[in-house]
Amino acid sequence: MGQFGTEFCDHIAIARYEDGAWQASSIEPLKPLPMHPASHVFHYASTCFEGFKAYRWDDGKARIYRLKDHVARMQKSAASLRLPVPDAGMLAEMVRDLVAHHVDDIPAPPSSLYLRPTLIGTLENIGAAAAPSSEATLFVLASPVGDYFSGGASTLKLLVEEERARSTEQLGSTKTGGNYAAALGPTLEAKEKYGVDQVLFCPNGDVQETGAANFLLISDDEVITKPLDSTFLHGMTRDSVLKLAADLGYQVNEREFTVTELLQLVTTHEAALSGTAACLAPVGTLVYRGEEFKVRDGDAGPNTEKLRKVLQDIQYGLAADTHDWLTQVK
Ligand SMILES: *Cc1c(COP(=O)(O)O)cnc(C)c1O
């Protein structure tokens, strides 16, 4: 497997919204999409996506992680962009059909099949800046991916950014391309200037998240993270970790915290980023106003590792799926 996201299965699932209705979906060979240069998405960024994984267990069957929840999040993203909202049953079936088609191409755990449903506005109109795209294409890409931690679990270094925001109030919890475009400049600048891996966006001191992952603080007995609001993406990994932590007896504190408090908390708490690609990745260092702050001793902590393993054991079929998060295919 090449780098994450660079290798693709040779089919996609695809459906079009035309004449006010979703047309029948199909599995088609992967090839370039013919697109009109005036397509709404090229000019007005009418696009959203999802990202989640399917695992192939020892029994040869695939299990898709939190399919229903990802479909629901995609519907929410589509609605916020005023794109035609995919029917939940249709999108789930597209994903299941594609996974079934490629079940033998899924590498064994800890590798997996990354799934990327994508919705784009295809209305041909460059005068539609203030109008929704009444036509759309929905497709699902599949990409075999390896284990994020195959190179060893080194810790991440984050820049604490207090001035700029990752997104806007109206699109903070929408999984849409424009948010990554907005985070890219600050992230590249921070990489160059401070040698960090990511930027932790904390506008006006409010600790939110990085460009593509949620942020958690973890100790022997509690997990702290920002409560759900419209400023950040509601990660399924975040939600899963919180539920499993509660099962294990950790106190789950979904609460606001400031940068000042954060710098104090990391002397006693582990810090981690959560997201589908990396699951739960340990943070070792924060850079704030040009100064470095170690998270505890700067190494990966035992609670982060424990919670990651508890979640991955469910995904890999090594522990019971007590929350009914997996959808079996074939
Ligand atoms: C996708 C994403 C996450 C993580 O969500 P998961 O469902 O856990 O993969 C977090 N933040 C942003 C901005 C994201 O785009």
The ligand as an SDF file (V2000), in Angstrom:
LIG
                    3D

 15 15  0  0  0  0  0  0  0  0999 V2000
  -13.3410   14.0450    9.8300 C   0  0  0  0  0  0  0  0  0  0  0  0
  -12.9120   15.0320   10.8440 C   0  0  0  0  0  0  0  0  0  0  0  0
  -12.7160   14.6920   12.1940 C   0  0  0  0  0  0  0  0  0  0  0  0
  -12.7560   13.2770   12.7010 C   0  0  0  0  0  0  0  0  0  0  0  0
  -13.9690   12.6510   12.5310 O   0  0  0  0  0  0  0  0  0  0  0  0
  -14.0810   11.0800   12.6310 P   0  0  0  0  0  0  0  0  0  0  0  0
  -15.5200   10.7860   12.4070 O   0  0  0  0  0  0  0  0  0  0  0  0
  -13.6220   10.6850   13.9850 O   0  0  0  0  0  0  0  0  0  0  0  0
  -13.1910   10.5110   11.5660 O   0  0  0  0  0  0  0  0  0  0  0  0
  -12.4220   15.7060   13.0830 C   0  0  0  0  0  0  0  0  0  0  0  0
  -12.2910   16.9930   12.6670 N   0  0  0  0  0  0  0  0  0  0  0  0
  -12.4460   17.3460   11.3850 C   0  0  0  0  0  0  0  0  0  0  0  0
  -12.2960   18.7650   11.0100 C   0  0  0  0  0  0  0  0  0  0  0  0
  -12.7460   16.3700   10.4360 C   0  0  0  0  0  0  0  0  0  0  0  0
  -12.8780   16.7130    9.1580 O   0  0  0  0  0  0  0  0  0  0  0  0
  1  2  1  0
  2  3  1  0
  2 14  2  0
  3  4  1  0
  3 10  2  0
  4  5  1  0
  5  6  1  0
  6  7  2  0
  6  8  1  0
  6  9  1  0
 10 11  1  0
 11 12  2  0
 12 13  1  0
 12 14  1  0
 14 15  1  0
M  END
$$$$
